[in-house]
């Protein structure tokens, strides 16, 4: 992930052209979010191994609902860059992409 942090701007320019180089800040925030999501999968697997799948599902539904509600309120008011850190603080064991089953 550290490589994507530093190579993000050149990769965005290579893949999408120079008009997308301004998206580097959002790309970096999404790299952090994906890293946290990958780490939270370990916690979710812990609960699943203890035969508590309902707990993981309940947290995923709650986090998804809270994230959608907060994004619907924050993105129009503050824009994408200021609303993105919302993805960094979901309750354990669910963070980022675990909520979507990736």
Secondary structure, 3 states (H helix, E strand, C coil): CHHHHHHHHHHHHHHHCHHHHHHHHHHHHHHHHHHHHHHHHHHHHHHHHCCCHHHHHHHHHHHHHHHHHHHHHHHHHHCHHHHHHHHHCCCCCCCHHHHHCC
